Amino acid sequence: MRRVTQFPQGFGRLSQRGKQLQVCMLALALGVATQARAASCITQSAMLPDDLNVLVAAGGRLTTAILSEDSSALKSALLPAEAGEWDGMREAVEAAAPLVKGGHVELRSLYVLDASTQKAPADTQFFCSNASGSLTVTITMRELPPGKYAVVLADAAGAPLAGQMAVVLAWDAAASPQGWKLAGLTVRQGAIDGHDGVWYWSRARELAKAGQAWSAWYCFEVARALLIPVDFLSSPNLDKLNQEQGLVKLSSTGVSAQDVFPYTIQDTERTWKIEAVQADLSLRQADLGVTYDSAGIGDPAAQRTEAVAALSAFLKAQPALRTSFHGLWAYAMHDGKRSPVMELPMEKIP
């Protein structure tokens, strides 16, 4: 499940949290802005009925087209300014097909974003509150051109991998009355082996209470990867997850699992330097990616031997990880270059 990315003209690059695996991000690149400019947001509960109906119809058509890989419907709805991004968009929809297979569209949330008063592209932040003001979702876009936009979040309900779809629309007055045109989309995995992000969040809490800090930390990472449909959106629930994860400390050092790197492991043959560990869902499994300092071996067989030794040393140092995750990815770091070597299920790592 590799991520496919296309960036259109006029939009900034998407900001990533670490190396979270994401299946398909294309067309509109959105991210956390360093300097945000306030603009208005309307949630679906506050939309006028006619406006809501038009947006629901547009979002439903496009997410259904993603589900059915209807390239002609998507291309016909593309914002003219994004015509040059079509090939990347088509390829990304094809790559996302396994995530939505077997599901049907259920719209989750809709937001209308008004940045029409801007004079030029700018980092822009939208605060989207419900009717009572008790819940605020923040949408942050980088280098957003002046205009009116919408974000439609939908689920491929019933799909084994619980694909989450996010469609970004731009209002094109010339295309009225159906003025919402496709400006970007994302499709991400929402479940692993029937377990969604909420399940992994609960599992992380259990592991934290049991004193298994490493396993808890990375279960929080998996939960976040499955719960975030797009990187440009934050919510109180995700903030709470981040806060809970931040409370997980290694008993031996009093720091988080993320703060121990580089992590040195001594085995019988050599000293291993682990540069980083992160959740890795690239095979649609709850794997961890382990980046280690490599000797720079050129022979593929020798590379694999080194990788197995590195993964084995890591698991001997942190054996509790075996029961919480499917397997490990080996990433060799040499001369500043990080290269994937192999993935092994836990039972195949000595």
VOGU-3710 file (C-alpha; in Angstrom, 3 decimals, decimal comma):
1> mrrvtqfpqg> 0,000/0,000/0,000  2,264/2,739/-1,258  1,497/6,383/-1,109  1,023/8,184/-4,425  1,418/11,940/-4,353  0,765/14,634/-6,903  1,068/18,347/-6,163  -0,768/20,893/-8,310  0,362/24,346/-9,156  -0,644/26,991/-6,628
11> fgrlsqrgkq> -0,756/24,740/-3,566  1,839/23,969/-0,895  3,231/20,571/-0,042  1,463/18,429/2,535  3,091/18,429/5,965  3,608/14,887/7,362  3,745/13,695/10,968  6,861/11,515/10,967  6,628/8,768/8,348  3,048/7,712/8,763
21> lqvcmlalal> 2,000/5,552/5,898  -0,671/7,108/3,728  -2,120/5,454/0,720  -3,033/8,176/-1,725  -2,542/11,920/-1,456  -2,788/13,924/-4,606  -3,933/17,020/-6,400  -4,407/19,465/-3,512  -1,452/19,590/-1,134  -2,511/20,766/2,275
31> gvatqaraas> -0,653/20,988/5,552  -0,046/22,527/8,899  0,724/26,170/8,338  3,458/27,956/10,163  1,501/31,208/9,976  -2,242/30,794/9,624  -4,787/33,324/8,519  -8,315/33,067/9,885  -11,182/32,454/7,469  -14,749/31,230/7,814
41> citqsamlpd> -16,031/27,668/7,959  -19,595/26,373/7,821  -20,356/22,873/9,083  -23,149/20,800/7,577  -25,520/21,475/10,485  -25,376/25,195/9,745  -25,701/24,996/5,951  -28,815/26,156/4,159  -30,806/23,167/2,859  -30,237/23,979/-0,807
51> dlnvlvaagg> -26,496/24,482/-0,305  -26,263/21,259/1,679  -28,131/19,280/-0,966  -25,817/20,506/-3,727  -22,706/19,642/-1,713  -24,037/16,230/-0,679  -24,830/15,446/-4,308  -21,355/16,514/-5,486  -19,554/14,691/-2,700  -21,665/11,589/-3,196
61> rlttailsed> -20,980/11,482/-6,936  -17,234/11,828/-6,519  -16,796/9,379/-3,650  -18,965/6,863/-5,521  -16,737/7,384/-8,558  -13,667/6,671/-6,407  -15,323/3,517/-5,100  -16,130/2,284/-8,596  -12,911/3,586/-10,226  -15,024/5,676/-12,594
71> ssalksallp> -12,241/7,736/-14,129  -14,482/9,479/-16,624  -16,734/10,857/-13,872  -13,757/12,102/-11,894  -12,052/13,666/-14,881  -15,211/15,455/-15,978  -15,514/16,976/-12,488  -11,887/18,122/-12,296  -11,212/21,789/-11,630  -9,745/23,216/-14,858
81> aeagewdgmr> -6,717/24,573/-12,994  -5,864/21,003/-11,940  -6,060/19,423/-15,387  -2,315/18,805/-15,366  -2,705/16,617/-12,273  -5,123/14,150/-13,835  -2,673/11,311/-14,490  -1,517/11,307/-10,885  -5,082/11,411/-9,640  -6,146/8,484/-11,816
91> eaveaaaplv> -3,182/6,399/-10,706  -3,876/7,175/-7,062  -7,514/6,140/-7,336  -6,427/2,866/-8,910  -3,917/2,303/-6,100  -6,626/2,960/-3,503  -9,033/0,389/-4,950  -8,181/-2,349/-2,390  -9,005/0,017/0,474  -12,576/0,628/-0,656
101> kgghvelrsl> -13,292/-2,759/-2,236  -16,496/-4,324/-0,974  -17,798/-1,125/0,597  -20,460/1,462/-0,050  -20,310/5,221/0,378  -21,393/6,769/3,653  -20,823/10,512/3,948  -19,333/11,425/7,316  -18,703/15,177/7,496  -18,950/18,198/5,220
111> yvldastqka> -17,330/21,608/5,590  -17,558/24,739/3,441  -14,465/26,945/3,672  -14,553/30,562/2,562  -11,229/32,228/1,790  -12,628/34,510/-0,909  -11,534/37,711/0,853  -7,862/36,803/0,570  -5,881/38,885/-1,891  -3,290/36,239/-2,708
121> padtqffcsn> -2,381/32,636/-1,820  -1,778/32,376/1,925  -1,489/29,882/4,747  -5,080/29,709/5,966  -6,723/28,203/9,026  -10,416/27,410/9,393  -12,162/26,771/12,716  -15,223/24,607/12,131  -17,486/24,510/15,184  -20,729/22,637/15,699
131> asgsltvtit> -23,975/24,475/16,422  -23,385/24,618/20,197  -19,720/25,530/19,869  -18,763/22,547/22,024  -16,658/20,879/19,315  -14,250/22,580/16,939  -12,439/20,890/14,068  -9,483/22,830/12,700  -8,610/22,691/9,011  -5,268/24,162/8,016
141> mrelppgkya> -4,246/24,731/4,420  -0,966/25,986/3,104  -0,626/28,556/0,314  -4,353/28,452/-0,357  -5,452/30,634/-3,285  -8,409/32,972/-2,691  -11,708/31,202/-3,219  -14,430/29,036/-1,771  -13,741/25,408/-0,962  -15,384/22,370/0,578
151> vvladaagap> -14,111/19,235/2,281  -16,185/16,053/2,116  -15,221/13,124/4,341  -16,733/9,721/3,560  -16,249/6,069/4,433  -16,291/2,934/2,326  -18,620/1,286/4,829  -18,397/-2,487/4,844  -15,002/-2,608/3,118  -12,603/-4,956/4,975
161> lagqmavvla> -9,911/-2,253/5,002  -12,471/0,481/5,866  -11,218/2,974/3,290  -11,601/6,606/4,318  -12,120/9,106/1,518  -11,538/12,838/1,674  -12,504/14,972/-1,309  -11,498/18,627/-1,602  -13,738/20,719/-3,827  -13,319/24,230/-5,192
171> wdaaaspqgw> -16,213/26,442/-6,221  -16,144/27,335/-9,901  -18,774/29,988/-10,601  -18,493/29,339/-14,327  -19,697/25,777/-13,760  -22,849/26,782/-11,834  -25,389/25,399/-10,902  -23,125/22,400/-10,222  -20,210/24,626/-9,357  -18,274/22,297/-7,056
181> klagltvrqg> -15,261/20,934/-8,925  -12,702/18,360/-7,828  -9,466/19,900/-6,517  -7,943/17,025/-4,552  -8,591/13,716/-2,854  -7,134/11,292/-0,350  -7,951/7,641/0,370  -6,599/5,948/3,487  -6,914/2,670/5,284  -9,222/2,691/8,310
191> aidghdgvwy> -8,876/-0,825/9,724  -6,443/-3,734/10,025  -7,808/-7,265/10,366  -11,143/-5,857/11,471  -9,645/-3,543/14,090  -10,090/0,218/13,646  -8,254/3,126/15,194  -10,487/3,167/18,269  -9,566/-0,469/18,946  -5,847/0,329/18,739
201> wsrarelaka> -6,371/3,360/20,975  -8,015/1,164/23,607  -5,249/-1,401/23,215  -2,639/1,327/23,713  -4,300/2,356/26,968  -4,286/-1,258/28,199  -0,611/-1,678/27,363  0,269/1,607/29,066  -1,470/0,462/32,251  0,418/-2,841/32,044
211> gqawsawycf> 3,736/-0,978/31,890  4,504/-1,980/28,284  5,572/1,490/27,207  7,097/0,586/23,829  4,061/-1,402/22,706  1,684/1,262/24,013  3,521/4,066/22,206  3,371/2,350/18,839  -0,236/1,222/19,275  -1,026/4,920/19,694
221> evarallipv> 0,869/5,492/16,429  -1,207/2,864/14,609  -4,398/4,307/16,087  -3,512/7,756/14,781  -2,719/6,431/11,311  -6,111/4,720/11,126  -8,100/7,616/12,616  -6,792/10,558/10,578  -8,458/10,734/7,157  -6,282/13,708/6,145
231> dflsspnldk> -3,283/15,492/7,647  -4,783/18,955/7,347  -7,526/18,259/9,898  -7,259/18,207/13,687  -9,914/17,624/16,301  -10,275/17,432/20,100  -10,296/13,619/19,914  -6,986/13,536/18,068  -5,577/16,092/20,498  -6,625/13,781/23,337
241> lnqeqglvkl> -4,880/10,831/21,681  -1,706/12,901/21,361  -1,908/13,913/25,015  -2,397/10,321/26,200  0,510/9,129/24,089  2,697/11,862/25,527  2,105/10,501/29,020  3,620/7,114/28,109  7,146/7,014/29,508  9,788/4,306/29,606
251> sstgvsaqdv> 10,248/3,262/33,213  14,012/2,927/32,861  14,635/6,439/31,543  11,472/8,451/32,172  11,310/9,534/28,514  9,011/8,462/25,718  9,858/5,677/23,281  10,337/8,348/20,631  13,030/10,141/22,635  15,471/7,246/23,080
261> fpytiqdter> 16,835/7,342/19,540  19,454/6,687/18,462  18,946/3,490/20,440  22,052/1,351/20,969  21,807/-2,437/21,299  24,750/-4,697/22,037  24,529/-8,338/20,922  27,155/-11,059/20,696  28,457/-10,009/17,281  28,132/-6,243/17,000
271> twkieavqad> 26,671/-3,077/18,412  23,510/-1,978/16,605  22,440/1,619/16,337  18,688/1,944/15,776  17,995/5,388/14,341  14,192/5,299/14,428  11,113/3,108/14,776  7,720/4,061/13,386  4,362/2,510/12,585  4,401/1,136/9,037
281> lslrqadlgv> 1,122/0,089/7,403  2,500/-0,274/3,896  1,449/-3,937/3,669  -1,933/-3,162/5,281  -0,695/-4,815/8,465  0,284/-3,381/11,848  4,018/-3,448/11,226  6,807/-1,347/12,672  9,566/0,091/10,525  13,024/-0,213/12,092
291> tydsagigdp> 15,776/2,017/10,693  19,282/0,856/11,622  22,809/1,924/10,778  24,027/-0,413/8,049  27,542/-1,411/7,080  26,642/-0,525/3,498  26,714/-4,068/2,174  26,130/-4,280/-1,584  25,248/-7,952/-1,962  21,447/-8,456/-1,651
301> aaqrteavaa> 21,761/-11,739/0,246  24,187/-10,164/2,706  21,856/-7,166/3,067  19,024/-9,478/4,078  21,272/-11,322/6,536  22,233/-8,016/8,129  18,573/-6,934/8,240  17,463/-10,126/9,980  20,248/-9,716/12,537  19,246/-6,095/13,209
311> lsaflkaqpa> 15,555/-6,975/13,625  16,405/-9,925/15,860  18,580/-7,770/18,109  15,846/-5,170/18,371  13,201/-7,728/19,362  15,512/-9,328/21,918  15,851/-5,884/23,483  12,075/-5,269/23,298  10,425/-8,723/23,254  6,955/-7,462/24,242
321> lrtsfhglwa> 6,559/-5,944/20,769  6,176/-9,452/19,301  2,648/-9,893/20,670  1,317/-6,458/19,711  2,362/-6,138/16,060  2,328/-8,226/12,908  5,962/-7,826/11,873  8,906/-5,535/11,271  10,220/-3,669/8,246  13,998/-3,326/7,992
331> yamhdgkrsp> 15,299/0,011/6,679  19,073/0,265/6,210  20,681/3,662/6,800  24,069/4,271/5,190  25,756/7,540/4,200  22,540/9,423/4,938  20,429/7,248/2,633  17,544/5,159/4,002  16,676/2,073/1,951  13,950/-0,544/2,552
341> vmelpmekip> 15,380/-4,052/2,728  12,611/-6,448/3,726  9,549/-7,110/5,875  9,273/-10,135/8,126  6,371/-11,372/10,266  7,271/-11,687/13,931  7,319/-15,491/13,825  10,051/-15,439/11,163  12,403/-13,212/13,149  14,744/-15,271/15,352
//
